[in-house]
Amino acid sequence: MQHYFAVVEPIRAGGFRIRFPERRGIAAAAMTMRDIVTQAQDALALMLRNPAADRPRSIEDGAEPPATMNSYVDPLVVVIPFERAPA
């Protein structure tokens, strides 16, 4: 099991945007707070199909929470547990 930092922001139209600060191009959306972890895990599963260079670092690999939150609106840092499916 690996753990990844994600930043969750509310969307004006409703729901939440989920971004991974280690890789700005990876994002997901959730309609409710309850859906955030599942949607973030789905985004990680899709992203992990890419080369290792495109993957965010996990907490176990030394990732740290974002040092600055200036580029986010009403952010919440969430730790996303993720276990890679066996090949």
Secondary structure, DSSP 8 states (H G I E B T S, - for coil): -EEEEEEEEE-TTSSEEEEETTEEEEEEEESSGGGHHHHHHHHHHHHTTS-GGGS---GGGT----S--TTSSS-EEEEEEE-----
